[in-house]
Amino acid sequence: MTLQRIAVVGAGAWGTALAHLVARAGRDVILWGRDLSVIAAVTRTRENPRYQSGLSIDPAVLATANIKELQHAETVLLAVPAQEVRVVARQITDAELPAVPVLCCAKGLEVSTGLLMSEVLEEELPDRHIGCLSGPTFAGEAMRGMPTAVTLAMADRGLGGELARSLGTTTFRPYLSGDVIAAEVGGAVKNVLAIACGIANGLGFGENTRATLITRGLAEMSRFAEALGGRAESMAGLAGLGDLAMTCGSHQSRNFQFGEALGQGRALADVLAAAGGVIEGRHTAEAVTTRAQTLDVELPICGAVDHVLNRDGNLRVAIERLMNRPLRAEIDG
């Protein structure tokens, strides 16, 4: 069985790409966004000039700014920034949309509560199946038809399989997982680690440093996922190691670029102003570090990034503290 009518909520870079990909899978797609100029442009020119300029959107994609037009969707892909998920979920409730499955495509934790996106959605949309779509995805590459694979995590494996069959194409391949928590942790924490790798690159450090940050960062992701009820082995998948490896070494990553600018000595306020959009890793660093402390989980790299970005910490001091931590076994047990 496949689900034919799919709504994509959020007309940013990834939401636009998802709508295009799902239409290519032969589904009926409606793309919702709040920016009237973006919706008008998608309808008129089949491009999203703000987020995906120069890339054509499948003509089958319908675009709307009226959330009530999603009434007939059989599944919702929620692709808005992490800090906006709760607000948009309330809009879905207010619009009295049917209680269909929701796949959250946002990567982050809510700063005000420290909650994962699935936990936020379970509070706001309690009568729905909640899953996660995450993995190594640069939106432009996916829209261009470059082979892309993701993790589709859903506790109900039967429903997850239906969703995977509904979204998959010869260039976009969802792999099914039952571990929603680990998929979310991977997608969220990798943005923090990408900032760390960007900082290292900006400071002129080499591949030794980047490999260390990726490997020890993966250990932090695994510890945090386990503490929240996920499985450490899930971090070997696309939403964990896959996304981490991609984001931590590419200038296509906004988080990597952001960290690199800081490492080059630019002031935080100037870098934020120049970013011109959301840097998810900055918010996630604070939320992850705070929640990890309540769970008594050590996340030294994430903590160092949070110290620099959100607590006026000195970059050089943060690095020195990381490198002077007590020596320990690489793998516990």
HUPE-V18069 format. One record per residue. N is the residue number from 1. RES is the residue in one letter. PSI is psi in whole degrees, 0 to 359 (NA if undefined). OMEGA is omega in whole degrees, -180 to 180 (NA if undefined). BURIAL is b if it has 16 or more other C-alpha atoms within 10 Angstrom, else e. Layout:
{{N/RES/PSI/OMEGA/BURIAL} {N/RES/PSI/OMEGA/BURIAL}}
This chain:
{{1/M/140/175/e} {2/T/156/177/e} {3/L/122/-169/b} {4/Q/320/-173/b} {5/R/111/-174/b} {6/I/132/174/b} {7/A/134/173/b} {8/V/119/-177/b} {9/V/112/-177/b} {10/G/114/-176/b} {11/A/38/172/b} {12/G/199/-177/b} {13/A/310/-176/b} {14/W/322/177/b} {15/G/317/178/b} {16/T/316/179/b} {17/A/317/180/b} {18/L/317/179/b} {19/A/317/178/b} {20/H/314/-178/b} {21/L/318/-178/b} {22/V/324/175/b} {23/A/321/178/b} {24/R/337/176/b} {25/A/359/177/b} {26/G/14/-179/e} {27/R/161/174/b} {28/D/117/-170/b} {29/V/135/171/b} {30/I/128/-176/b} {31/L/122/179/b} {32/W/136/174/b} {33/G/159/-178/b} {34/R/338/-178/e} {35/D/108/-176/e} {36/L/327/-179/e} {37/S/323/178/e} {38/V/314/-180/b} {39/I/318/178/b} {40/A/319/-180/b} {41/A/317/179/e} {42/V/317/-179/b} {43/T/319/-173/b} {44/R/317/-170/e} {45/T/351/-175/e} {46/R/30/173/b} {47/E/155/171/b} {48/N/94/-171/b} {49/P/337/-178/e} {50/R/323/-172/e} {51/Y/334/-177/b} {52/Q/54/-177/b} {53/S/134/177/e} {54/G/356/-179/e} {55/L/127/-177/e} {56/S/138/178/b} {57/I/136/-179/b} {58/D/133/-177/b} {59/P/344/180/e} {60/A/347/-179/b} {61/V/124/173/b} {62/L/136/-179/b} {63/A/140/-179/b} {64/T/153/171/b} {65/A/6/-180/b} {66/N/106/-174/e} {67/I/337/179/b} {68/K/345/178/e} {69/E/358/177/b} {70/L/10/-173/b} {71/Q/328/-173/e} {72/H/5/-179/e} {73/A/143/177/b} {74/E/345/177/b} {75/T/147/176/b} {76/V/128/170/b} {77/L/116/-174/b} {78/L/106/-173/b} {79/A/59/176/b} {80/V/163/177/b} {81/P/149/-173/b} {82/A/321/-177/b} {83/Q/355/178/b} {84/E/358/-174/e} {85/V/315/-178/b} {86/R/317/-180/b} {87/V/315/-179/e} {88/V/324/176/b} {89/A/322/178/b} {90/R/328/175/e} {91/Q/322/177/e} {92/I/317/178/b} {93/T/313/-178/e} {94/D/328/180/e} {95/A/356/179/e} {96/E/44/177/e} {97/L/152/-180/b} {98/P/154/-177/b} {99/A/69/-180/b} {100/V/165/178/b} {101/P/147/177/b} {102/V/124/172/b} {103/L/116/180/b} {104/C/128/-179/b} {105/C/3/177/b} {106/A/148/-178/b} {107/K/106/180/b} {108/G/179/171/b} {109/L/152/178/b} {110/E/122/-174/b} {111/V/318/-174/b} {112/S/337/-176/e} {113/T/340/-174/e} {114/G/11/-176/b} {115/L/147/168/b} {116/L/161/-180/b} {117/M/323/179/b} {118/S/325/178/b} {119/E/322/176/b} {120/V/313/-177/b} {121/L/326/177/b} {122/E/329/175/e} {123/E/317/-173/e} {124/E/330/-178/b} {125/L/64/-169/b} {126/P/345/-175/e} {127/D/20/-177/e} {128/R/154/168/e} {129/H/127/-178/b} {130/I/129/176/b} {131/G/188/-175/b} {132/C/136/173/b} {133/L/115/-173/b} {134/S/159/179/b} {135/G/185/-176/b} {136/P/93/-173/b} {137/T/109/163/b} {138/F/123/-169/b} {139/A/318/-178/b} {140/G/319/179/b} {141/E/317/180/e} {142/A/318/180/b} {143/M/329/179/b} {144/R/358/178/e} {145/G/15/177/e} {146/M/138/-177/e} {147/P/128/-175/e} {148/T/138/177/b} {149/A/147/-177/b} {150/V/166/170/b} {151/T/128/172/b} {152/L/108/-175/b} {153/A/128/-179/b} {154/M/129/-179/b} {155/A/322/176/b} {156/D/100/-173/e} {157/R/328/178/e} {158/G/313/177/e} {159/L/321/178/b} {160/G/320/177/b} {161/G/319/177/b} {162/E/317/180/e} {163/L/318/179/b} {164/A/316/179/b} {165/R/329/-179/b} {166/S/331/-174/b} {167/L/337/-172/b} {168/G/146/174/b} {169/T/185/178/b} {170/T/347/179/e} {171/T/354/-178/b} {172/F/110/-169/b} {173/R/108/175/b} {174/P/132/173/b} {175/Y/131/-173/b} {176/L/139/175/b} {177/S/150/173/b} {178/G/1/-173/b} {179/D/82/-178/b} {180/V/320/-176/b} {181/I/311/-178/b} {182/A/320/179/b} {183/A/320/180/b} {184/E/317/180/b} {185/V/316/179/b} {186/G/311/-179/b} {187/G/328/-178/b} {188/A/308/-171/b} {189/V/331/-180/b} {190/K/332/178/b} {191/N/323/176/b} {192/V/316/-179/b} {193/L/330/176/b} {194/A/323/175/b} {195/I/317/179/b} {196/A/317/180/b} {197/C/324/176/b} {198/G/317/177/b} {199/I/314/-180/b} {200/A/319/179/b} {201/N/318/179/b} {202/G/330/178/b} {203/L/353/179/b} {204/G/9/178/e} {205/F/161/-172/e} {206/G/201/-176/e} {207/E/332/176/e} {208/N/313/-177/e} {209/T/314/-179/e} {210/R/318/179/b} {211/A/322/178/e} {212/T/315/-179/e} {213/L/320/179/b} {214/I/314/-175/b} {215/T/312/179/e} {216/R/331/174/b} {217/G/321/177/b} {218/L/323/177/b} {219/A/321/178/b} {220/E/316/178/b} {221/M/317/-178/b} {222/S/316/179/b} {223/R/317/-178/b} {224/F/317/179/b} {225/A/315/179/b} {226/E/318/-179/b} {227/A/332/180/e} {228/L/356/179/e} {229/G/4/176/e} {230/G/183/-178/b} {231/R/132/-179/b} {232/A/323/-177/b} {233/E/339/178/e} {234/S/338/-180/b} {235/M/350/175/b} {236/A/356/-176/e} {237/G/189/-175/b} {238/L/322/-178/b} {239/A/347/178/b} {240/G/267/-177/b} {241/L/321/-179/b} {242/G/308/-179/b} {243/D/322/-180/b} {244/L/312/-178/b} {245/A/321/-180/b} {246/M/311/-171/b} {247/T/331/-174/b} {248/C/2/-179/b} {249/G/20/-174/b} {250/S/136/176/e} {251/H/356/170/e} {252/Q/341/-179/e} {253/S/122/178/b} {254/R/323/-179/b} {255/N/320/177/b} {256/F/314/179/b} {257/Q/318/180/b} {258/F/311/179/b} {259/G/320/-180/b} {260/E/318/179/b} {261/A/320/177/b} {262/L/318/179/b} {263/G/332/178/b} {264/Q/357/174/e} {265/G/5/179/e} {266/R/147/-178/e} {267/A/145/-178/e} {268/L/315/-178/b} {269/A/322/180/e} {270/D/320/-179/e} {271/V/319/178/b} {272/L/319/180/b} {273/A/322/-178/e} {274/A/340/-175/e} {275/A/323/177/e} {276/G/20/-180/e} {277/G/188/-175/e} {278/V/131/170/e} {279/I/93/-172/b} {280/E/325/-176/b} {281/G/331/179/b} {282/R/311/179/b} {283/H/319/-176/b} {284/T/325/180/b} {285/A/315/179/b} {286/E/313/-176/b} {287/A/317/-179/b} {288/V/314/-178/b} {289/T/317/-179/b} {290/T/315/-179/b} {291/R/323/179/b} {292/A/324/179/b} {293/Q/322/179/e} {294/T/336/180/e} {295/L/0/-177/e} {296/D/45/179/e} {297/V/129/-180/e} {298/E/124/175/e} {299/L/74/-172/b} {300/P/323/-179/b} {301/I/312/177/b} {302/C/320/179/b} {303/G/322/179/b} {304/A/319/178/b} {305/V/316/177/b} {306/D/318/-179/b} {307/H/319/-178/b} {308/V/317/-172/b} {309/L/325/-169/b} {310/N/354/-176/e} {311/R/24/176/e} {312/D/32/-179/e} {313/G/154/178/e} {314/N/131/-176/e} {315/L/312/-178/b} {316/R/321/179/e} {317/V/320/180/e} {318/A/318/179/b} {319/I/317/-180/b} {320/E/319/179/e} {321/R/320/178/e} {322/L/314/-174/e} {323/M/347/-180/e} {324/N/13/175/e} {325/R/153/180/e} {326/P/142/177/e} {327/L/148/-177/e} {328/R/169/175/e} {329/A/145/-180/e} {330/E/318/-180/e} {331/I/123/-179/e} {332/D/147/177/e} {333/G/NA/NA/e}}
